[in-house]
Amino acid sequence: MPLPSSGVITFNDVRTEISQSTTTNYSFYGWAGGDYNYFSSSGAQNYAPINLLSSGSRFSESNPLYTPLSMSAWYSYDHSVYIGLGTTASLYQHSSYNCDPSSMIIIDVGTTSTSLAINISGSGFGFGYGCWVLFYGKPWASDASNGSIIPGCACCNAGNAVLIDSGSSAVDVNKTITYSYTYDSSIGSKLYFVLYGDPCFSP
């Protein structure tokens, strides 16, 4: 669901728009940064990652979301935007004002089970902590509950997503992943490429 283009943006809009409709006590700070609370104690909230550079995205490298934060920056933002197979998309770490930020790209792979060749390339942002992760299914919970730590990676899977691959965000990557995709109606038809940022880094 896209956020409205004008008028009041309520946190009910936000909760629905990022598929965390059962979350209470929402924080704008945590939502805007995709805070995944890697260092927080059990029970802390984990917000859905923010999708950045897929088609129709609200923010880009030339128009980043940093500080100051304001609700007006979020008018017409649509978190449900996704790309299809055969499309190249870029992703960057958009947030510098909070710890444990995350960003993502969503890829719709359809409902037909098939073998996928997924090309991933890019340069690390060199802060020594954080990672990129490729999931089948949403990597967050609808109630924003804390998730499990992915072994060898400073990030979490707070949903029922299937982990496909992951790597350090501090190093360059250039690889092709072959994934045997089997559609599961309880998970959906989308892959989620997530960049989990360095806690408390400065760009």
C-alpha positions in Angstrom: 0.0 0.0 0.0 1.5 3.4 -1.0 1.6 6.2 1.6 -0.6 9.2 0.7 0.7 12.0 -1.5 -0.5 14.7 0.8 -2.3 15.3 4.1 -1.8 13.2 7.2 0.5 10.2 7.3 -0.6 8.1 10.3 1.3 5.3 11.8 -1.6 3.0 11.0 -0.7 3.8 7.4 2.9 2.9 8.1 2.2 -0.3 9.8 -0.1 -1.5 7.0 2.2 -0.3 4.2 5.2 -2.2 5.5 3.3 -5.4 6.4 3.7 -5.0 10.1 0.1 -4.3 10.9 0.1 -6.0 14.3 2.9 -3.8 15.7 2.2 -1.4 18.5 4.2 1.6 19.7 5.7 2.4 16.4 8.9 4.5 16.2 9.5 6.8 13.2 13.2 6.7 14.0 13.2 2.9 13.7 10.9 2.7 10.7 12.8 5.2 8.6 16.1 3.4 9.1 14.8 -0.1 8.9 16.2 -0.7 12.4 16.8 -4.5 12.9 18.0 -4.2 16.5 21.0 -6.5 16.2 22.4 -5.4 19.6 19.1 -5.0 21.3 17.8 -7.3 24.0 15.2 -10.0 23.3 11.8 -8.6 22.6 13.0 -5.4 20.9 11.2 -4.2 17.8 12.6 -5.1 14.3 11.3 -2.9 11.5 10.9 -3.9 7.9 13.8 -3.0 5.6 13.3 0.0 3.4 13.4 -0.6 -0.4 15.4 2.0 -2.2 16.4 1.8 -5.8 13.8 -0.5 -7.4 11.4 1.1 -10.0 9.5 4.0 -8.5 11.6 4.2 -5.3 11.3 7.4 -3.3 15.0 7.7 -2.6 18.2 7.3 -4.6 21.9 8.0 -4.2 21.4 11.5 -5.5 18.4 12.0 -3.2 19.3 10.0 -0.1 17.4 9.7 3.2 19.7 11.1 5.8 19.0 13.8 8.3 17.0 15.8 9.2 14.1 13.4 9.3 10.7 14.6 8.3 7.4 13.0 7.6 7.0 15.1 4.4 9.9 13.1 2.9 7.7 10.1 2.9 4.7 11.4 0.8 4.0 9.0 -2.1 6.5 6.4 -0.9 5.5 2.9 -1.8 7.2 0.1 0.0 5.4 -2.6 -2.0 7.3 -1.7 -5.2 9.2 -4.6 -6.7 11.0 -5.6 -9.8 10.6 -8.5 -12.1 13.0 -11.2 -13.4 15.6 -10.0 -15.9 15.8 -6.5 -14.3 18.9 -5.0 -12.8 18.5 -2.9 -9.7 20.9 -1.1 -7.4 20.9 -0.9 -3.6 22.8 1.3 -1.2 22.7 1.9 2.6 20.5 4.9 3.0 20.5 5.6 6.7 23.4 7.2 8.7 21.5 8.4 11.7 20.8 5.2 13.6 22.3 1.9 14.5 21.3 -1.4 12.8 19.8 0.1 9.6 18.6 -2.0 6.6 17.6 -1.5 3.0 16.3 -3.9 0.4 15.2 -4.8 -3.1 12.1 -7.0 -3.8 12.0 -9.3 -6.8 8.8 -11.0 -8.0 9.7 -14.4 -9.3 6.1 -15.6 -10.0 4.3 -18.7 -9.0 6.0 -21.2 -11.3 8.7 -23.3 -9.7 11.9 -23.0 -11.7 15.7 -22.8 -11.5 16.9 -19.2 -11.1 20.3 -17.7 -11.9 20.7 -14.6 -9.7 23.7 -12.3 -10.5 25.0 -10.2 -7.6 27.8 -7.7 -7.9 29.0 -4.6 -6.1 31.6 -3.0 -3.9 31.6 -3.2 -0.1 31.0 -0.1 1.9 34.0 -0.9 4.0 32.8 -0.5 7.5 33.8 -4.0 8.6 30.4 -5.1 9.9 27.0 -5.8 8.4 26.0 -8.0 5.5 23.9 -8.6 2.4 21.4 -11.4 2.5 19.1 -13.0 -0.1 15.8 -14.4 1.2 12.8 -16.2 -0.3 10.0 -14.6 1.7 9.7 -11.6 4.0 12.5 -11.4 6.5 10.5 -9.6 9.1 7.6 -10.5 11.4 4.2 -8.8 11.2 4.5 -7.8 14.9 8.1 -6.6 14.6 9.3 -9.2 17.1 13.0 -9.9 17.4 14.3 -12.6 15.0 17.1 -15.1 14.9 20.7 -14.1 14.1 22.0 -15.5 10.8 25.2 -17.4 11.5 28.3 -15.6 10.3 26.4 -12.4 9.6 25.5 -9.3 11.6 21.8 -9.5 10.7 18.6 -11.1 11.5 15.7 -13.1 10.0 12.7 -12.0 12.0 10.2 -13.7 9.7 9.6 -17.1 8.1 11.9 -16.4 5.2 14.1 -19.0 3.6 17.8 -18.0 3.6 19.3 -18.4 0.0 22.7 -16.8 0.4 24.6 -14.1 2.3 27.9 -12.3 2.5 29.8 -9.5 4.2 28.9 -6.0 3.3 32.5 -4.9 3.8 33.9 -6.7 0.8 33.3 -6.7 -2.9 31.1 -9.3 -4.4 30.7 -10.7 -7.9 28.8 -14.0 -8.1 26.0 -15.9 -9.7 23.7 -17.9 -7.4 21.7 -20.8 -8.8 18.6 -21.3 -6.8 16.0 -24.0 -7.3 12.8 -22.0 -6.6 9.8 -23.9 -5.4 6.7 -21.7 -5.0 5.1 -21.9 -1.6 1.8 -20.1 -1.2 2.4 -19.5 2.5 5.7 -17.6 1.7 4.7 -15.8 -1.5 6.4 -15.2 -4.8 9.1 -12.7 -3.9 12.8 -12.7 -3.2 14.1 -10.1 -0.8 17.7 -8.8 -1.2 18.5 -7.1 2.0 21.5 -4.9 3.0 22.1 -4.8 6.7 24.2 -1.9 7.7 27.1 -1.4 10.1 25.8 -0.5 13.6 26.4 3.2 14.2 28.4 3.8 11.1 29.1 7.1 9.4 28.9 7.3 5.6 
